[in-house]
Amino acid sequence: MNCKQAHHALCEAQDVKLPFFRRVSLRLHLSICDHCTRFGAQLGFLRKAVRKYTDGA
């Protein structure tokens, strides 16, 4: 899995559970790629912030 595929998988994983092989590939990629790991953390932060904002509105 390259970075472009990892970014797509991270975005997709926000909405649906990824198939087993894709989850394993993503975890392997994240274990060696700091950039994609940070991108995943940013996605999680944004998702949490939007949920908190919409729950409070």
N, C-alpha and C positions, 0 to 999 in steps of 0.2 A: 504494500500500500504506500502510495506517495502522499505528499502533503495535500495536494488538491483532493484526492480521494478521501483523506482523513477529514478535511474540512467539511466535505459533503456528508460524510458519515456522522460527524459530530452534530451537524445541523439536523439531519434526519433523526438522530437518536433523541432529540428533544421532543419529538412527537410520537414516535413508534419504537417498539423494541426491535433492535436489529437482529438478524439471523445470527446464530452461534458463530459461524466461521467469520462473519464480518466483524462481530464484537471482538473476537480473538485477534484478528488482523489489526483492528483499531488499537487495542490495548498494546500490542507489540509495537506498533508505530509510535504510540504515545510514550512508551518506555524509553525510546531513543531520541525523540524529537521535542525539545523544549518549546519551540515556537507553537506547535500544534497543542501541546499541553496547556500553554498560556491561553491560546484561542479557546480551548474548551472551558477553561476557568472563566474567561470573559463571557462566554455564552451562558454559563450557569449563573453568573452574577446578574447579567441583564434579564434573564428569565425570572429570577427571584425578585429583582427590583420592579419589573412590570407587574408581577403578581401582587406585590405589596401595594403598588400604586393603585391598581384596579380594585383591590379589596377595600382600600381606604376611600375610594371615590364614591 
